[in-house]
């Protein structure tokens, strides 16, 4: 960019005025920059010899006007066609003068001198207010219209590391051509919130504006500040936000960690269930550790929840965690929590399940699948009543009732070296074994009615169950226990269209279970034996044979044919 001083003037002269115009500029010696001279109406070739060599002679003034930024065009030809061409091609910012030219130039020079005086006055103002401008913490730099740096304050030298004498008098176009100050000088418009890195590597945010005096721009000022501290504060703020979000999640975990069930949720009048209930109530009142065992689907978490709600910790958190559902590498951090930076991805502190369960209950489901290493750490927690978060060195006291549960044979696991015997005895203070459903079949009818009522509400139905269907349910072995019974009844209620659940809606698959128990691979013998077993399950009537045929997944007529075939 050409940032030479002076107002840029293009002269378009007639032959008889060119000498006077050149003489005027020579004698008056104002601060102008003549960017070219064009003499479109002349025949005397000797005129070119009178034009100083530093002034370009323009042959095609129209193209020149189009391709150059010109402040003033002075026309002395008084030619209507030339004036028309100039008007058609000049910028709206370019002034055209073509009358009383010498007087006009004098007026321009007087105005420019006045402007120059105002710039001097601006410099004086900056000097007078130097102490004020130096007292601010924001860096300030001022230049005139041509880019000459007139002033920098003390904060500028401190923020940038550039000495005062290395800046004053220099041209901003040369030393910082991509900065906000040059952008404002070029566009004559403010530049806001521009982030730059200075030559000394300092990151700053800039705001620059034109300096306007009497509606004329005389320079520009840029104000900026070092934002390194702001960036650090923003980073710290984000860390605090992460911590707050983490605490919110933990708070939600605590407030939502309530036990869903109580002893009224446990359905059953059998002696086995009565014994389990009494032991569970004893545990809840004495705040002791217990181990609940039982097959999958028997209701171990239901008992853990009931123990919590029956005891003194009922209004405190109930935190449940399935040791099988979480990989062992992650289970430790879930149980003990971690400090910020403990491992990759630990961007904030996290409380573990032990801390979340403080003053409440921690239910460790499927504890038989916990790694030996983690078993040792759990044993220490049970003994010392304290934990340490991962990545931390602070001991944290905890008050937590531990309820563990498993469907595994822990004694066999101890024998196989897969479970610590000392942890087993520490957990098994008051053992509670929940019997499988096949060992308390007297409870099936109660459970059936309970689940049908529950599913009727869920699906907005009013189904009831036939006695033959109830009989079919009572003769099933229920390998999936109470959970399987609930699922079978949910499916039956959902598929029931007439309000009556009959045996056809009770979809059980005992045949596959029975087949697996036979070593005899003779198909005919096996079929005969299976038919005999199916018939023995039901009464000797047409309805009983229908149920047997349904179990065997054959039609009633096929069953009669096979009874006749095998003489049953």
C-alpha positions as CSV (number, residue, x, y, z in Angstrom):
1,X,0.0,0.0,0.0
2,X,1.2,3.5,-0.9
3,X,1.0,5.5,2.4
4,X,3.1,8.5,1.3
5,X,2.1,11.8,2.8
6,X,-0.2,14.3,1.1
7,X,-3.5,14.7,-0.7
8,X,-3.3,12.8,-3.9
9,X,-4.1,15.1,-6.9
10,X,-4.5,14.3,-10.6
11,X,-4.1,17.3,-12.9
12,X,-6.1,17.4,-16.2
13,X,-5.0,20.6,-17.9
14,X,-5.4,22.5,-21.2
15,X,-2.3,23.5,-23.1
16,X,-2.6,27.2,-22.1
17,X,-3.0,26.5,-18.3
18,X,-0.5,23.8,-17.7
19,X,2.4,26.2,-17.2
20,X,0.5,28.3,-14.7
21,X,-0.6,25.3,-12.7
22,X,2.9,23.8,-12.5
23,X,4.3,27.2,-11.6
24,X,1.8,27.6,-8.9
25,X,2.6,24.3,-7.3
26,X,6.3,25.0,-7.5
27,X,6.1,28.5,-6.0
28,X,3.4,27.9,-3.4
29,X,5.0,24.6,-2.3
30,X,2.0,23.2,-0.5
31,X,1.9,19.7,1.0
32,X,0.4,17.9,-2.0
33,X,1.2,14.7,-3.9
34,X,0.7,15.1,-7.7
35,X,0.1,11.6,-8.8
36,X,-0.1,12.5,-12.5
37,X,-0.8,15.1,-15.2
38,X,-2.8,14.6,-18.3
39,X,-3.0,17.2,-21.2
40,X,-5.6,15.8,-23.5
41,X,-6.0,18.9,-25.8
42,X,-2.5,19.8,-26.9
43,X,-0.4,19.6,-30.1
44,X,2.8,21.1,-28.8
45,X,5.2,18.2,-28.0
46,X,7.6,20.6,-26.3
47,X,5.2,20.9,-23.3
48,X,6.3,17.5,-22.0
49,X,9.8,18.9,-21.5
50,X,8.5,21.5,-19.1
51,X,6.9,18.9,-16.8
52,X,9.1,17.8,-13.9
53,X,10.3,14.2,-14.4
54,X,8.9,13.0,-11.1
55,X,5.3,13.8,-12.3
56,X,3.9,10.9,-14.5
57,X,2.3,12.0,-17.7
58,X,-1.0,10.2,-18.1
59,X,-2.1,9.4,-21.6
60,X,-5.4,7.7,-20.7
61,X,-6.8,9.6,-17.8
62,X,-10.1,7.6,-17.7
63,X,-8.2,4.3,-17.0
64,X,-6.0,6.0,-14.6
65,X,-9.0,7.4,-12.6
66,X,-10.6,3.9,-12.6
67,X,-7.5,2.1,-11.2
68,X,-6.2,4.6,-8.7
69,X,-7.4,6.1,-5.4
70,X,-7.4,9.9,-6.0
71,X,-8.4,12.5,-3.5
72,X,-8.8,15.5,-5.9
73,X,-9.0,15.8,-9.7
74,X,-8.2,19.3,-10.9
75,X,-9.6,20.0,-14.4
76,X,-8.7,23.3,-16.2
77,X,-9.8,22.2,-19.7
78,X,-13.4,23.4,-19.2
79,X,-14.4,20.7,-21.8
80,X,-17.9,19.4,-21.3
81,X,-17.0,16.0,-22.7
82,X,-13.9,15.6,-20.5
83,X,-15.8,16.7,-17.4
84,X,-18.5,14.2,-18.2
85,X,-15.9,11.4,-18.5
86,X,-14.4,12.3,-15.2
87,X,-17.7,12.4,-13.5
88,X,-18.7,9.0,-14.9
89,X,-15.5,7.2,-13.8
90,X,-14.3,8.8,-10.6
91,X,-15.0,7.5,-7.1
92,X,-17.7,9.1,-5.0
93,X,-14.9,10.0,-2.5
94,X,-13.0,11.9,-5.2
95,X,-13.5,15.6,-5.5
96,X,-13.6,17.3,-8.9
97,X,-12.4,21.0,-9.1
98,X,-12.5,22.8,-12.4
99,X,-13.2,26.5,-11.7
100,X,-11.0,29.2,-10.2
101,X,-8.4,26.5,-9.9
102,X,-5.7,28.5,-8.3
103,X,-8.1,30.0,-5.7
104,X,-9.4,26.5,-5.0
105,X,-5.9,25.2,-4.5
106,X,-5.2,28.0,-2.1
107,X,-8.4,27.1,-0.2
108,X,-7.4,23.5,-0.1
109,X,-3.9,24.4,1.2
110,X,-5.4,26.7,3.9
111,X,-7.7,23.9,5.0
112,X,-4.9,21.3,4.9
113,X,-2.7,23.7,7.0
114,X,-5.5,24.1,9.4
115,X,-5.8,20.3,9.6
116,X,-2.1,20.0,10.1
117,X,-2.3,22.5,12.9
118,X,-5.0,20.4,14.5
119,X,-2.8,17.3,14.3
120,X,-0.1,19.3,16.0
121,X,-2.7,20.2,18.6
122,X,-3.6,16.5,19.0
123,X,0.1,15.7,19.6
124,X,0.2,18.5,22.2
125,X,-3.0,17.1,23.8
126,X,-1.5,13.7,24.0
127,X,1.6,15.1,25.7
128,X,-0.5,17.1,28.2
129,X,-2.5,14.1,29.1
130,X,0.4,11.7,29.0
131,X,0.2,11.0,32.8
132,X,-3.6,10.3,32.5
133,X,-3.2,7.9,29.6
134,X,-0.3,6.2,31.4
135,X,-2.3,5.5,34.5
136,X,-4.7,3.1,32.7
137,X,-4.0,-0.6,32.6
138,X,-5.1,-0.8,29.0
139,X,-2.5,-0.4,26.3
140,X,-3.0,2.6,23.9
141,X,-1.4,3.4,20.6
142,X,-2.2,6.5,18.4
143,X,-1.2,7.2,14.8
144,X,-2.0,9.9,12.3
145,X,-3.8,9.3,9.0
146,X,-0.5,8.3,7.3
147,X,0.3,5.6,9.9
148,X,3.0,7.5,11.8
149,X,2.8,6.4,15.4
150,X,2.3,9.5,17.6
151,X,1.9,8.0,21.0
152,X,2.0,4.8,23.1
153,X,1.4,4.7,26.8
154,X,3.2,2.9,29.6
155,X,0.8,0.0,29.6
156,X,1.5,-0.6,25.9
157,X,5.2,-1.1,26.6
158,X,4.5,-3.4,29.6
159,X,2.0,-5.5,27.7
160,X,4.0,-5.8,24.5
161,X,7.5,-5.6,25.8
162,X,8.3,-3.0,23.1
163,X,10.2,0.1,24.2
164,X,8.7,3.6,23.8
165,X,11.5,4.8,21.5
166,X,11.2,1.7,19.3
167,X,7.6,2.7,18.4
168,X,7.3,6.5,18.3
169,X,7.9,7.9,14.8
170,X,7.6,4.5,13.2
171,X,5.0,3.8,10.5
172,X,2.3,1.2,11.5
173,X,2.0,0.0,7.9
174,X,5.6,-1.1,8.1
175,X,5.8,-2.7,11.5
176,X,2.2,-4.1,12.0
177,X,0.4,-4.2,8.6
178,X,-2.2,-6.8,9.8
179,X,-3.1,-5.0,13.0
180,X,-6.4,-3.4,14.1
181,X,-4.9,0.2,13.7
182,X,-4.1,-0.4,10.0
183,X,-7.5,-1.9,9.4
184,X,-9.2,1.2,10.8
185,X,-6.9,3.6,8.8
186,X,-7.7,1.6,5.7
187,X,-11.5,1.2,6.2
188,X,-12.0,4.4,8.2
189,X,-14.3,2.3,10.4
190,X,-14.0,0.9,14.0
191,X,-12.6,-2.5,14.6
192,X,-14.0,-4.3,17.7
193,X,-12.9,-7.3,19.7
194,X,-10.1,-8.4,17.4
195,X,-7.8,-11.0,19.0
196,X,-4.2,-10.8,18.0
197,X,-0.8,-12.1,19.1
198,X,1.8,-9.4,19.3
199,X,5.3,-9.7,17.9
200,X,6.4,-10.6,21.5
201,X,3.9,-13.5,21.6
202,X,1.4,-11.8,23.9
203,X,-2.3,-12.5,23.1
204,X,-4.4,-9.3,23.2
205,X,-7.9,-8.2,22.4
206,X,-8.1,-4.9,20.4
207,X,-10.6,-2.2,19.8
208,X,-9.6,0.6,17.3
209,X,-11.5,3.7,16.2
210,X,-10.9,6.6,13.8
211,X,-10.1,10.0,15.4
212,X,-12.6,12.5,14.0
213,X,-12.1,16.3,14.2
214,X,-14.7,18.5,12.5
215,X,-16.1,15.5,10.7
216,X,-12.7,14.7,9.2
217,X,-10.6,11.7,10.1
218,X,-7.1,12.8,11.3
219,X,-5.8,9.5,12.7
220,X,-6.7,6.4,14.7
221,X,-6.4,5.0,18.2
222,X,-6.2,1.4,19.2
223,X,-6.8,0.2,22.8
224,X,-6.0,-3.3,23.8
225,X,-5.4,-5.5,26.8
226,X,-3.5,-8.6,27.6
227,X,-6.1,-11.4,27.8
228,X,-3.7,-14.1,29.0
229,X,-5.2,-13.7,32.5
230,X,-8.7,-13.7,31.1
231,X,-7.9,-17.0,29.2
232,X,-6.6,-18.5,32.4
233,X,-9.6,-17.3,34.3
234,X,-11.9,-18.7,31.7
235,X,-10.1,-22.0,31.8
236,X,-10.4,-22.0,35.6
237,X,-14.1,-21.1,35.3
238,X,-14.7,-24.0,33.0
239,X,-13.0,-26.3,35.5
240,X,-15.3,-24.9,38.2
241,X,-18.3,-25.5,35.9
242,X,-17.2,-29.1,35.4
243,X,-16.9,-29.5,39.1
244,X,-20.4,-28.0,39.6
245,X,-21.8,-30.3,37.0
246,X,-20.2,-33.3,38.6
247,X,-21.5,-32.3,42.0
248,X,-25.0,-31.8,40.5
249,X,-24.9,-35.3,39.0
250,X,-23.7,-36.7,42.4
251,X,-26.4,-34.7,44.2
252,X,-29.0,-36.1,41.8
253,X,-27.6,-39.6,42.4
254,X,-28.1,-39.1,46.1
255,X,-31.5,-37.5,46.0
256,X,-32.8,-40.1,43.5
257,X,-31.1,-43.0,45.3
258,X,-34.1,-44.2,47.2
259,X,-35.1,-47.7,47.9
260,X,-38.2,-48.6,45.9
261,X,-39.5,-51.6,47.9
262,X,-40.5,-52.5,51.5
263,X,-41.6,-55.7,53.2
264,X,-45.2,-55.3,51.9
265,X,-43.7,-55.6,48.4
266,X,-42.5,-59.1,49.2
267,X,-45.4,-61.5,48.2
268,X,-45.5,-64.9,49.9
269,X,-46.9,-66.7,53.0
270,X,-44.7,-69.8,52.8
271,X,-42.6,-70.8,55.9
272,X,-39.5,-70.2,53.8
273,X,-40.5,-66.6,53.1
274,X,-41.5,-65.9,56.6
275,X,-38.0,-67.0,57.8
276,X,-36.4,-64.7,55.2
277,X,-38.5,-61.8,56.3
278,X,-37.7,-62.2,60.0
279,X,-33.9,-62.4,59.2
280,X,-34.1,-59.3,57.0
281,X,-35.9,-57.3,59.7
282,X,-33.3,-58.3,62.2
283,X,-30.6,-57.1,59.9
284,X,-32.3,-53.7,59.3
285,X,-32.7,-53.1,63.0
286,X,-29.1,-54.0,64.0
287,X,-27.3,-52.2,61.2
288,X,-25.2,-55.2,60.4
289,X,-23.6,-56.5,57.2
290,X,-25.5,-59.2,55.4
291,X,-25.1,-61.5,52.4
292,X,-28.3,-62.4,50.4
293,X,-28.0,-65.5,48.3
294,X,-30.5,-67.0,45.8
295,X,-31.0,-67.9,42.2
296,X,-31.4,-65.2,39.6
297,X,-34.9,-63.7,39.7
298,X,-35.7,-64.6,43.3
299,X,-35.8,-60.9,44.5
300,X,-32.5,-60.2,46.1
301,X,-32.5,-56.5,45.4
302,X,-36.1,-56.3,46.6
303,X,-35.0,-57.7,50.0
304,X,-32.0,-55.2,50.1
305,X,-34.4,-52.4,49.5
306,X,-36.8,-53.6,52.1
307,X,-34.0,-53.9,54.7
308,X,-33.0,-50.3,54.0
309,X,-36.5,-48.9,54.3
310,X,-37.3,-50.9,57.5
311,X,-34.3,-49.6,59.4
312,X,-32.9,-46.4,60.8
313,X,-31.3,-45.4,57.5
314,X,-34.6,-45.3,55.7
315,X,-34.4,-41.5,55.0
316,X,-30.8,-41.8,53.8
317,X,-29.4,-42.8,50.4
318,X,-29.8,-46.3,49.0
319,X,-27.1,-46.9,46.4
320,X,-27.1,-50.0,44.3
321,X,-24.4,-51.2,42.0
322,X,-24.2,-54.4,39.9
323,X,-20.6,-55.7,40.1
324,X,-21.1,-57.7,36.9
325,X,-22.5,-54.8,34.8
326,X,-19.3,-52.7,35.2
327,X,-15.8,-53.9,34.1
328,X,-13.4,-54.5,37.0
329,X,-11.1,-51.7,35.8
330,X,-14.0,-49.2,36.1
331,X,-15.6,-50.7,39.1
332,X,-12.9,-49.5,41.5
333,X,-13.4,-45.8,40.4
334,X,-17.2,-46.3,40.7
335,X,-16.9,-47.5,44.2
336,X,-14.1,-45.3,45.6
337,X,-14.4,-42.2,43.3
338,X,-11.4,-40.3,42.0
339,X,-9.6,-37.0,42.2
340,X,-9.2,-34.7,39.2
341,X,-6.3,-35.8,37.0
342,X,-6.2,-39.3,38.6
343,X,-6.3,-40.7,35.0
344,X,-6.9,-39.6,31.4
345,X,-10.4,-38.2,31.3
346,X,-10.7,-37.4,35.0
347,X,-11.4,-33.7,34.3
348,X,-13.1,-33.2,37.7
349,X,-13.4,-34.8,41.1
350,X,-16.0,-37.6,41.4
351,X,-17.5,-39.1,44.5
352,X,-17.7,-42.9,44.6
353,X,-20.6,-45.0,45.6
354,X,-19.3,-45.4,49.2
355,X,-19.3,-41.6,49.7
356,X,-22.7,-41.3,48.0
357,X,-24.1,-43.9,50.4
358,X,-22.7,-42.1,53.5
359,X,-25.1,-42.6,56.4
360,X,-27.2,-44.9,54.1
361,X,-26.9,-48.3,52.5
362,X,-24.7,-49.7,49.7
363,X,-26.1,-52.7,47.9
364,X,-23.4,-54.7,46.1
365,X,-25.2,-57.0,43.7
366,X,-23.5,-60.0,42.1
367,X,-20.5,-59.6,44.4
368,X,-19.2,-63.1,43.4
369,X,-18.0,-61.6,40.1
370,X,-15.8,-59.0,41.8
371,X,-12.0,-59.3,41.1
372,X,-9.7,-60.7,43.8
373,X,-7.8,-57.4,43.9
374,X,-11.0,-55.3,44.5
375,X,-12.2,-57.9,47.1
376,X,-9.1,-57.0,49.1
377,X,-9.9,-53.3,49.0
378,X,-13.5,-53.9,49.9
379,X,-12.4,-56.0,52.9
380,X,-10.3,-53.1,54.1
381,X,-13.3,-50.7,53.9
382,X,-15.4,-53.1,55.9
383,X,-12.7,-53.3,58.6
384,X,-11.5,-49.7,58.8
385,X,-14.7,-47.9,57.7
386,X,-12.6,-45.5,55.5
387,X,-11.7,-45.1,51.9
388,X,-9.3,-43.2,49.6
389,X,-10.3,-41.8,46.2
390,X,-8.2,-42.9,43.2
391,X,-5.4,-40.4,42.7
392,X,-5.9,-39.0,46.3
393,X,-4.0,-39.4,49.5
394,X,-6.8,-38.2,51.9
395,X,-8.5,-40.8,54.1
396,X,-12.3,-40.4,54.2
397,X,-14.3,-41.9,57.0
398,X,-17.6,-43.5,55.9
399,X,-20.7,-44.8,57.7
400,X,-22.4,-47.2,55.3
401,X,-24.4,-50.4,55.8
402,X,-23.2,-53.0,53.3
403,X,-25.7,-55.5,51.8
404,X,-24.1,-57.9,49.3
405,X,-25.9,-60.4,47.1
406,X,-25.0,-63.2,44.7
407,X,-26.5,-66.1,42.8
408,X,-23.1,-67.9,42.8
409,X,-21.9,-70.6,45.1
410,X,-19.3,-68.6,47.0
411,X,-18.0,-71.6,49.0
412,X,-17.1,-73.3,45.7
413,X,-15.5,-70.0,44.5
414,X,-13.4,-69.9,47.7
415,X,-12.4,-73.6,47.0
416,X,-11.5,-72.6,43.4
417,X,-9.4,-69.6,44.6
418,X,-11.9,-67.1,43.1
419,X,-13.3,-65.5,46.2
420,X,-11.6,-64.5,49.5
421,X,-12.7,-66.5,52.5
422,X,-12.0,-63.6,54.9
423,X,-14.3,-61.3,52.9
424,X,-17.0,-64.1,52.8
425,X,-17.0,-64.3,56.5
426,X,-17.0,-60.6,57.0
427,X,-20.1,-60.3,54.7
428,X,-21.9,-63.4,55.9
429,X,-22.7,-62.1,59.4
430,X,-26.4,-62.8,59.0
431,X,-27.0,-64.8,55.8
432,X,-30.3,-64.6,54.0
433,X,-31.1,-67.3,51.4
434,X,-34.1,-66.7,49.2
435,X,-35.6,-70.0,48.1
436,X,-36.4,-70.5,44.4
437,X,-40.0,-70.4,43.4
438,X,-40.2,-74.1,42.7
439,X,-39.5,-74.7,46.5
440,X,-42.4,-72.4,47.6
441,X,-45.1,-73.2,45.1
442,X,-47.8,-72.4,47.7
443,X,-46.9,-68.7,47.0
444,X,-47.5,-68.9,43.3
445,X,-51.2,-68.2,43.4
446,X,-50.6,-65.0,45.6
447,X,-47.9,-63.9,43.1
448,X,-50.1,-64.6,40.1
449,X,-53.0,-62.4,41.4
450,X,-50.5,-59.7,42.5
451,X,-48.9,-59.6,39.0
452,X,-52.1,-59.7,37.1
453,X,-53.4,-56.7,39.1
454,X,-50.2,-54.9,38.4
455,X,-50.3,-55.6,34.7
456,X,-54.0,-54.7,34.5
457,X,-53.1,-51.3,35.7
458,X,-50.2,-51.0,33.4
459,X,-52.2,-51.9,30.3
460,X,-55.6,-50.5,31.5
461,X,-57.2,-54.0,31.4
462,X,-59.3,-56.1,33.8
463,X,-58.2,-59.6,33.1
464,X,-58.8,-62.6,35.4
465,X,-57.2,-66.0,35.2
466,X,-58.9,-69.4,34.8
467,X,-58.2,-72.2,37.2
468,X,-56.8,-74.5,34.5
469,X,-54.2,-71.8,33.7
470,X,-53.4,-71.3,37.4
471,X,-52.9,-75.1,37.6
472,X,-50.6,-75.0,34.7
473,X,-48.5,-72.3,36.4
474,X,-48.3,-74.3,39.6
475,X,-46.9,-77.4,37.8
476,X,-44.1,-75.5,36.1
477,X,-40.6,-75.6,37.6
478,X,-39.8,-71.9,37.1
479,X,-36.1,-71.9,36.4
480,X,-36.3,-68.1,36.1
481,X,-38.1,-67.8,39.4
482,X,-40.4,-64.8,40.2
483,X,-39.0,-62.7,37.4
484,X,-39.9,-65.3,34.9
485,X,-43.4,-65.6,36.4
486,X,-44.0,-61.9,36.1
487,X,-42.8,-61.9,32.5
488,X,-45.1,-64.8,31.6
489,X,-48.1,-63.0,33.2
490,X,-47.3,-59.7,31.5
491,X,-47.3,-61.4,28.2
492,X,-50.6,-63.2,29.0
493,X,-52.4,-60.0,30.1
494,X,-51.1,-58.2,27.0
495,X,-52.3,-60.9,24.7
496,X,-55.7,-61.4,26.4
497,X,-58.5,-60.0,24.4
498,X,-61.6,-61.3,26.2
499,X,-60.6,-60.6,29.8
500,X,-60.0,-64.3,30.6
501,X,-56.5,-65.7,30.8
502,X,-56.8,-69.4,29.9
503,X,-54.1,-72.0,29.6
504,X,-53.5,-71.2,26.0
505,X,-52.1,-67.8,27.0
506,X,-49.7,-69.3,29.5
507,X,-46.7,-69.9,27.2
508,X,-44.2,-72.2,29.0
509,X,-41.6,-74.4,27.5
510,X,-41.0,-77.3,29.8
511,X,-40.5,-79.8,27.0
512,X,-37.0,-78.5,26.1
513,X,-36.2,-78.7,29.8
514,X,-37.3,-82.3,30.0
515,X,-35.6,-83.4,26.8
516,X,-32.2,-82.3,28.1
517,X,-32.5,-84.6,31.0
518,X,-32.7,-87.8,28.9
519,X,-29.7,-89.8,28.0
520,X,-31.7,-92.2,25.8
521,X,-31.4,-91.1,22.2
522,X,-34.2,-93.4,20.9
523,X,-36.7,-91.0,19.5
524,X,-39.8,-93.3,20.0
525,X,-38.9,-94.1,23.6
526,X,-38.3,-90.5,24.4
527,X,-41.6,-89.4,22.8
528,X,-43.5,-92.0,24.7
529,X,-41.9,-91.0,28.0
530,X,-42.6,-87.3,27.4
531,X,-46.2,-88.0,26.6
532,X,-46.5,-90.0,29.8
533,X,-45.0,-87.2,31.9
534,X,-47.2,-84.6,30.2
535,X,-50.4,-86.6,30.9
536,X,-49.4,-87.2,34.5
537,X,-49.2,-83.4,35.1
538,X,-52.9,-83.0,34.5
539,X,-56.2,-84.6,35.5
540,X,-57.5,-87.5,33.3
541,X,-60.1,-85.5,31.5
542,X,-60.5,-83.8,28.1
543,X,-59.4,-80.5,29.6
544,X,-56.3,-82.3,31.1
545,X,-55.5,-83.8,27.7
546,X,-55.8,-80.4,26.1
547,X,-53.3,-79.0,28.6
548,X,-50.9,-81.9,27.9
549,X,-51.2,-81.4,24.2
550,X,-50.5,-77.7,24.6
551,X,-47.3,-78.6,26.6
552,X,-46.2,-81.0,23.9
553,X,-47.0,-78.5,21.2
554,X,-49.2,-80.9,19.3
555,X,-52.9,-81.0,18.5
556,X,-55.4,-82.8,20.7
557,X,-56.2,-85.4,17.9
558,X,-52.4,-86.1,17.5
559,X,-52.2,-86.7,21.2
560,X,-55.1,-89.2,21.1
561,X,-53.4,-91.0,18.2
562,X,-50.1,-91.3,20.1
563,X,-51.9,-92.5,23.3
564,X,-53.4,-95.3,21.2
565,X,-50.1,-96.0,19.5
566,X,-48.2,-96.3,22.7
567,X,-51.1,-97.9,24.6
568,X,-51.0,-95.3,27.3
